[in-house]
Amino acid sequence: MAAGSKRYAIRLSASTGSALTRYPLLTAQRQFKASYSLTVTVSRAGAGINRSKDRGRGVANRRHVLVINATIRLMGWKLFFLAGVLACWATVATAADGVRLVYGSGEFVFTDRAGDASRPITVYTYVPRRAALTDAPILFVMHGFHRSAKSYRNDWAHHADRLGFIVVAPLFDAKRWGSDYSYPATKGPDGRPRDTAQTSFGLIEHLFDALRSAARNTQTHYLIYGFSEGGQFVHRLVLTLPEARYSRAVIGTPGWYTMPDFDIAWPYGLKHTHIDHAALKKIFERDVVLLLGAADNDPNDEELRKKPQAMAQGPHRVARGENFFRQAQARAAELKANFAWRMQVVPGVAHEPKKMSPSAASIVAGSAR
């Protein structure tokens, strides 16, 4: 290094769709958490910038496009200013299956090569700007009947900023998935039991693996929450995928249920599924929360299923949820399981995903670390 020169180690972090829309003022002898490192050599004559591989907690990008043109002429003062950031490719992490994580809001198309690759899905994400991707909890937020996964992601962004988890909101579009989203068939066209790896439930497990690989995330379990039909999805994942790697599953006010009853046929019960008594006992010992809105009690709601099997569960969502929970308690007692499920009713909330989300976020946060 030339006499009169000084080296500064700095860290930059970037956001999607902009050229470094977020970075701290560069200060001597200070490091900032991000996904890229630069070494700046400052002298009276100018500045030299060397690019180096990230050695911090941020994720080393698989691809880098970072163009910086800095010209510093400060007339004899050992000060510096970084000027002219022309372009920055802001991807935090990528993977071969299409996973692409960025700080802030993002989206990508995921192809489940470990399951059904013929039905790719769009995935909406939110990564808090203060998150360390290598250890941030991963939360799946499952959409309802209207397939508004992007809105769910947006509603959960401020919870993520506050609580520090990564939001992942998959979209199971009606054309490709239909009812196979929340109650997939248990048998294939040949009449044989269907491999759960080929279902929407298996896809969540595979997506979790892809996210962990892309972000080099060390979390071994994920969090999952679903509202309405998303709640149907979550409780059926719980009931039919005993090995699912969730640390806590939150079931948000489904319209109807798969009862823990082997005498009732799927999807209203467990008859014709691969689940047996031993598996159900283990399921009851997992961390599961049923979340109901106290005002979600309209028997005439046009979106409430009114088929005889659903009406047998109760006249509205609150009654059906309480009935489901009572039956789960009773069956757990029969199986001598250490029943770990719990039910929580949120006062004053009807069938409103945005109003339900603060309570759901608080529950999720209790298991986020």
VEXDREN-2710 file (C-alpha; in Angstrom, 1 decimal):
% VEXDREN-2710
k/r/px/py/pz
1/MET/0.0/0.0/0.0
2/ALA/1.3/3.4/-0.9
3/ALA/2.4/5.8/1.8
4/GLY/-0.4/8.0/2.9
5/SER/-3.0/5.4/2.0
6/LYS/-5.5/3.8/4.3
7/ARG/-7.6/0.6/3.9
8/TYR/-11.2/0.3/5.1
9/ALA/-13.2/-2.9/5.2
10/ILE/-16.9/-2.2/4.5
11/ARG/-20.0/-4.3/4.0
12/LEU/-22.8/-3.4/1.6
13/SER/-26.3/-4.8/1.5
14/ALA/-28.7/-4.4/-1.4
15/SER/-32.4/-4.6/-2.2
16/THR/-34.3/-5.9/-5.2
17/GLY/-34.9/-3.7/-8.2
18/SER/-32.6/-0.9/-7.2
19/ALA/-28.9/0.0/-7.1
20/LEU/-28.1/-0.2/-3.4
21/THR/-31.3/1.3/-2.1
22/ARG/-30.1/0.5/1.4
23/TYR/-26.6/0.9/2.7
24/PRO/-25.1/2.6/5.8
25/LEU/-22.9/5.6/5.6
26/LEU/-19.4/4.3/5.3
27/THR/-17.4/4.9/8.4
28/ALA/-13.7/4.1/9.1
29/GLN/-13.0/0.9/11.1
30/ARG/-16.6/-0.3/11.1
31/GLN/-18.3/-3.3/9.6
32/PHE/-21.9/-3.7/8.5
33/LYS/-23.8/-7.0/8.2
34/ALA/-24.6/-7.8/4.6
35/SER/-23.9/-10.2/1.8
36/TYR/-20.9/-8.5/0.1
37/SER/-17.5/-7.2/1.2
38/LEU/-15.3/-4.6/-0.3
39/THR/-11.9/-3.3/0.6
40/VAL/-11.4/0.4/-0.2
41/THR/-7.9/1.9/-0.3
42/VAL/-8.0/5.7/0.0
43/SER/-5.1/8.0/-0.6
44/ARG/-4.7/11.6/-1.6
45/ALA/-4.8/10.7/-5.3
46/GLY/-7.9/8.5/-5.3
47/ALA/-9.4/5.2/-4.3
48/GLY/-9.0/1.6/-5.3
49/ILE/-11.8/-1.0/-4.7
50/ASN/-11.2/-4.7/-4.4
51/ARG/-14.0/-7.2/-4.4
52/SER/-13.7/-10.1/-2.0
53/LYS/-15.8/-13.1/-1.0
54/ASP/-18.2/-12.5/1.9
55/ARG/-16.7/-13.8/5.1
56/GLY/-19.5/-12.6/7.5
57/ARG/-22.9/-14.1/8.5
58/GLY/-24.6/-13.0/5.3
59/VAL/-25.0/-15.5/2.5
60/ALA/-22.4/-15.6/-0.2
61/ASN/-24.2/-14.9/-3.4
62/ARG/-23.9/-17.5/-6.1
63/ARG/-23.7/-14.8/-8.8
64/HIS/-22.4/-11.2/-8.4
65/VAL/-22.9/-8.3/-10.8
66/LEU/-21.5/-5.3/-8.9
67/VAL/-20.4/-2.4/-10.9
68/ILE/-19.0/0.5/-8.9
69/ASN/-17.2/3.5/-10.3
70/ALA/-15.8/5.6/-7.5
71/THR/-13.7/8.8/-8.0
72/ILE/-12.5/10.5/-4.9
73/ARG/-10.4/13.6/-5.1
74/LEU/-10.3/15.3/-1.7
75/MET/-7.3/17.7/-1.9
76/GLY/-5.1/16.3/0.8
77/TRP/-7.6/15.0/3.3
78/LYS/-7.7/11.3/4.3
79/LEU/-11.5/11.2/4.0
80/PHE/-13.6/9.2/1.5
81/PHE/-16.9/9.1/-0.1
82/LEU/-18.3/6.3/-2.2
83/ALA/-19.9/7.8/-5.3
84/GLY/-21.6/6.5/-8.4
85/VAL/-23.0/3.1/-7.6
86/LEU/-24.1/2.2/-11.1
87/ALA/-25.7/-1.2/-10.7
88/CYS/-26.0/-4.0/-8.1
89/TRP/-27.6/-7.4/-8.5
90/ALA/-29.5/-7.7/-5.3
91/THR/-30.2/-11.4/-5.0
92/VAL/-29.3/-12.7/-1.5
93/ALA/-29.5/-16.4/-2.3
94/THR/-30.4/-18.7/-5.2
95/ALA/-30.8/-22.4/-5.9
96/ALA/-31.3/-24.7/-8.9
97/ASP/-34.9/-25.3/-8.1
98/GLY/-35.8/-21.7/-8.9
99/VAL/-35.5/-20.4/-5.3
100/ARG/-34.5/-16.7/-5.3
101/LEU/-34.4/-14.8/-2.0
102/VAL/-34.0/-11.0/-1.8
103/TYR/-34.2/-8.6/1.0
104/GLY/-37.7/-7.1/1.3
105/SER/-40.5/-8.5/-1.0
106/GLY/-39.7/-11.0/-3.7
107/GLU/-41.1/-13.8/-5.7
108/PHE/-39.9/-16.8/-7.7
109/VAL/-41.2/-19.9/-9.4
110/PHE/-40.4/-23.2/-7.6
111/THR/-40.3/-26.5/-9.5
112/ASP/-40.5/-29.4/-7.1
113/ARG/-38.0/-31.8/-8.7
114/ALA/-38.2/-34.1/-5.6
115/GLY/-42.0/-34.4/-6.1
116/ASP/-44.4/-33.3/-8.8
117/ALA/-42.3/-31.3/-11.2
118/SER/-45.3/-30.9/-13.6
119/ARG/-47.0/-28.3/-11.4
120/PRO/-44.6/-25.4/-10.5
121/ILE/-45.8/-22.8/-8.1
122/THR/-45.2/-19.1/-7.6
123/VAL/-43.7/-18.3/-4.2
124/TYR/-43.9/-14.9/-2.6
125/THR/-41.3/-14.0/0.1
126/TYR/-40.4/-11.4/2.5
127/VAL/-36.9/-11.2/4.1
128/PRO/-36.5/-8.6/6.9
129/ARG/-33.6/-6.3/6.2
130/ARG/-32.1/-7.1/9.6
131/ALA/-32.4/-10.8/9.2
132/ALA/-29.3/-13.1/9.1
133/LEU/-30.4/-15.6/6.5
134/THR/-28.2/-18.3/7.9
135/ASP/-30.3/-18.6/11.0
136/ALA/-33.5/-16.7/10.6
137/PRO/-36.7/-18.9/11.2
138/ILE/-38.6/-19.8/8.1
139/LEU/-42.4/-19.3/8.3
140/PHE/-44.8/-20.7/5.6
141/VAL/-48.0/-18.7/5.4
142/MET/-50.7/-20.7/3.5
143/HIS/-53.4/-18.9/1.6
144/GLY/-57.1/-19.4/1.6
145/PHE/-59.8/-20.1/-1.1
146/HIS/-59.2/-16.9/-3.0
147/ARG/-55.5/-17.8/-3.6
148/SER/-54.3/-14.4/-2.4
149/ALA/-50.8/-15.6/-1.4
150/LYS/-49.3/-12.2/-2.4
151/SER/-51.7/-10.3/-0.1
152/TYR/-50.9/-12.8/2.7
153/ARG/-47.2/-12.1/2.3
154/ASN/-47.8/-8.4/2.4
155/ASP/-49.9/-8.6/5.5
156/TRP/-47.2/-10.6/7.3
157/ALA/-44.3/-8.3/6.2
158/HIS/-44.5/-6.0/9.2
159/HIS/-44.8/-9.0/11.6
160/ALA/-41.6/-10.4/10.0
161/ASP/-39.8/-7.0/10.4
162/ARG/-40.8/-7.0/14.1
163/LEU/-40.1/-10.7/14.9
164/GLY/-37.3/-11.5/12.5
165/PHE/-38.6/-14.5/10.5
166/ILE/-38.6/-15.1/6.7
167/VAL/-42.1/-15.2/5.3
168/VAL/-42.7/-17.7/2.5
169/ALA/-46.2/-17.6/0.9
170/PRO/-46.7/-20.3/-1.8
171/LEU/-49.4/-19.9/-4.4
172/PHE/-51.2/-23.2/-5.3
173/ASP/-53.2/-21.8/-8.3
174/ALA/-56.7/-23.3/-8.9
175/LYS/-56.0/-24.3/-12.5
176/ARG/-53.0/-26.6/-11.6
177/TRP/-54.0/-27.7/-8.1
178/GLY/-57.7/-27.2/-7.4
179/SER/-58.8/-29.3/-4.4
180/ASP/-55.5/-31.1/-4.5
181/TYR/-54.1/-28.1/-2.6
182/SER/-55.9/-28.6/0.7
183/TYR/-57.1/-32.1/0.5
184/PRO/-55.1/-34.1/-2.0
185/ALA/-56.3/-37.5/-3.1
186/THR/-55.0/-40.3/-1.0
187/LYS/-54.9/-42.8/-3.9
188/GLY/-53.4/-42.5/-7.3
189/PRO/-55.2/-43.3/-10.6
190/ASP/-54.2/-47.0/-10.3
191/GLY/-55.9/-47.2/-6.9
192/ARG/-52.7/-47.6/-5.0
193/PRO/-51.8/-45.3/-2.0
194/ARG/-50.4/-42.1/-3.2
195/ASP/-46.8/-41.1/-2.3
196/THR/-47.1/-38.0/-0.1
197/ALA/-43.9/-36.7/-1.7
198/GLN/-46.1/-36.0/-4.8
199/THR/-48.7/-34.0/-2.9
200/SER/-48.9/-30.3/-1.8
201/PHE/-47.8/-31.4/1.7
202/GLY/-44.6/-33.0/0.3
203/LEU/-44.0/-29.9/-1.7
204/ILE/-43.7/-27.8/1.5
205/GLU/-41.0/-30.1/2.8
206/HIS/-39.1/-30.0/-0.5
207/LEU/-39.4/-26.2/-0.7
208/PHE/-38.1/-26.0/2.9
209/ASP/-35.0/-27.9/1.8
210/ALA/-34.5/-25.7/-1.3
211/LEU/-34.8/-22.5/0.9
212/ARG/-32.3/-23.9/3.4
213/SER/-29.9/-24.8/0.6
214/ALA/-30.2/-21.4/-1.1
215/ALA/-29.7/-19.4/2.1
216/ARG/-27.4/-21.8/3.8
217/ASN/-29.9/-21.6/6.6
218/THR/-29.2/-23.8/9.6
219/GLN/-32.8/-24.1/10.8
220/THR/-33.8/-27.8/11.0
221/HIS/-37.5/-27.0/11.4
222/TYR/-40.0/-24.6/10.0
223/LEU/-43.1/-22.7/11.2
224/ILE/-46.4/-22.9/9.4
225/TYR/-49.6/-21.0/9.6
226/GLY/-52.7/-21.2/7.4
227/PHE/-56.0/-19.3/7.3
228/SER/-59.3/-20.6/6.1
229/GLU/-58.5/-23.1/3.3
230/GLY/-54.9/-22.5/4.4
231/GLY/-56.0/-23.8/7.8
232/GLN/-57.5/-26.8/6.1
233/PHE/-54.1/-27.3/4.4
234/VAL/-52.2/-27.1/7.7
235/HIS/-54.3/-29.4/9.8
236/ARG/-54.3/-32.0/7.0
237/LEU/-50.5/-31.8/6.7
238/VAL/-50.4/-32.3/10.5
239/LEU/-52.7/-35.3/10.3
240/THR/-51.2/-37.1/7.3
241/LEU/-47.5/-36.2/7.4
242/PRO/-46.3/-37.3/10.9
243/GLU/-42.7/-36.7/9.9
244/ALA/-43.2/-33.1/8.7
245/ARG/-40.5/-30.9/10.1
246/TYR/-42.6/-28.1/11.6
247/SER/-41.7/-26.9/15.0
248/ARG/-45.1/-25.3/15.4
249/ALA/-48.2/-25.5/13.2
250/VAL/-51.0/-22.9/13.6
251/ILE/-54.4/-23.8/12.1
252/GLY/-56.4/-20.7/11.4
253/THR/-60.1/-21.2/11.4
254/PRO/-60.8/-23.7/8.7
255/GLY/-64.4/-24.0/7.3
256/TRP/-64.4/-27.8/7.8
257/TYR/-62.1/-30.5/9.0
258/THR/-60.7/-34.0/8.6
259/MET/-61.8/-35.5/11.9
260/PRO/-59.3/-37.8/13.7
261/ASP/-61.8/-40.7/13.1
262/PHE/-60.9/-43.9/11.3
263/ASP/-64.6/-44.7/10.6
264/ILE/-65.1/-41.6/8.5
265/ALA/-63.8/-41.5/4.9
266/TRP/-61.2/-39.0/3.7
267/PRO/-61.3/-36.0/3.5
268/TYR/-63.8/-35.8/6.4
269/GLY/-62.0/-38.4/8.4
270/LEU/-58.9/-40.7/8.3
271/LYS/-60.4/-43.8/6.7
272/HIS/-58.6/-44.8/3.5
273/THR/-55.4/-42.9/4.6
274/HIS/-52.0/-44.4/5.5
275/ILE/-52.3/-43.1/9.1
276/ASP/-52.7/-45.6/11.9
277/HIS/-53.2/-45.4/15.6
278/ALA/-49.5/-45.3/16.4
279/ALA/-48.9/-42.4/14.0
280/LEU/-51.9/-40.5/15.3
281/LYS/-50.6/-40.8/18.8
282/LYS/-47.4/-39.1/17.8
283/ILE/-49.3/-36.4/15.9
284/PHE/-51.2/-35.5/19.0
285/GLU/-47.9/-35.0/20.8
286/ARG/-46.7/-32.3/18.4
287/ASP/-46.8/-28.5/18.9
288/VAL/-50.1/-27.6/17.2
289/VAL/-52.4/-24.6/17.8
290/LEU/-56.0/-24.2/16.6
291/LEU/-56.8/-20.5/16.2
292/LEU/-60.4/-19.4/16.0
293/GLY/-62.1/-16.0/15.6
294/ALA/-64.8/-15.6/18.2
295/ALA/-67.0/-13.7/15.7
296/ASP/-66.5/-16.3/12.9
297/ASN/-69.9/-17.8/13.7
298/ASP/-72.1/-16.9/10.7
299/PRO/-74.0/-20.1/9.6
300/ASN/-75.1/-18.3/6.4
301/ASP/-71.6/-17.4/5.2
302/GLU/-71.7/-18.1/1.5
303/GLU/-68.2/-19.5/1.6
304/LEU/-69.0/-22.0/4.4
305/ARG/-69.2/-25.6/3.2
306/LYS/-72.7/-26.9/3.7
307/LYS/-72.4/-30.5/2.5
308/PRO/-74.0/-33.0/5.0
309/GLN/-70.6/-34.2/6.1
310/ALA/-69.5/-30.7/6.9
311/MET/-72.8/-29.7/8.6
312/ALA/-72.4/-32.8/10.8
313/GLN/-69.3/-31.0/12.3
314/GLY/-71.3/-27.9/13.3
315/PRO/-73.3/-25.0/12.0
316/HIS/-70.4/-22.5/11.6
317/ARG/-66.6/-22.3/11.9
318/VAL/-66.4/-21.7/15.6
319/ALA/-68.6/-24.7/16.4
320/ARG/-66.8/-26.9/13.9
321/GLY/-63.4/-25.9/15.3
322/GLU/-64.4/-26.6/18.9
323/ASN/-65.9/-29.9/17.8
324/PHE/-62.7/-30.9/16.1
325/PHE/-60.6/-30.0/19.1
326/ARG/-62.8/-31.9/21.5
327/GLN/-62.6/-35.0/19.3
328/ALA/-58.8/-34.7/19.1
329/GLN/-58.7/-34.5/22.9
330/ALA/-60.9/-37.6/23.3
331/ARG/-59.0/-39.6/20.7
332/ALA/-55.6/-38.6/22.3
333/ALA/-56.9/-39.8/25.7
334/GLU/-57.9/-43.2/24.1
335/LEU/-54.4/-43.5/22.7
336/LYS/-52.8/-42.4/25.9
337/ALA/-51.0/-39.7/24.1
338/ASN/-49.4/-36.7/25.9
339/PHE/-51.8/-34.3/24.2
340/ALA/-49.8/-31.1/23.3
341/TRP/-52.3/-29.3/21.1
342/ARG/-54.1/-26.2/22.3
343/MET/-56.9/-24.0/21.1
344/GLN/-57.1/-20.2/21.3
345/VAL/-60.1/-18.0/20.5
346/VAL/-59.5/-14.4/19.4
347/PRO/-62.2/-12.0/20.7
348/GLY/-64.0/-9.8/18.1
349/VAL/-62.5/-11.4/15.0
350/ALA/-64.7/-12.9/12.3
351/HIS/-63.4/-14.5/9.1
352/GLU/-60.7/-11.8/8.5
353/PRO/-57.2/-12.9/7.7
354/LYS/-55.6/-9.5/8.3
355/LYS/-57.2/-9.1/11.7
356/MET/-56.3/-12.6/12.7
357/SER/-52.6/-12.2/11.7
358/PRO/-51.4/-10.3/14.9
359/SER/-52.6/-13.1/17.1
360/ALA/-51.1/-15.8/14.8
361/ALA/-47.8/-13.9/14.7
362/SER/-47.6/-13.8/18.5
363/ILE/-48.2/-17.5/18.6
364/VAL/-45.6/-18.2/15.9
365/ALA/-43.1/-16.0/17.6
366/GLY/-43.3/-18.1/20.7
367/SER/-41.6/-20.9/18.8
368/ALA/-39.4/-18.8/16.4
369/ARG/-36.2/-19.2/18.3
END
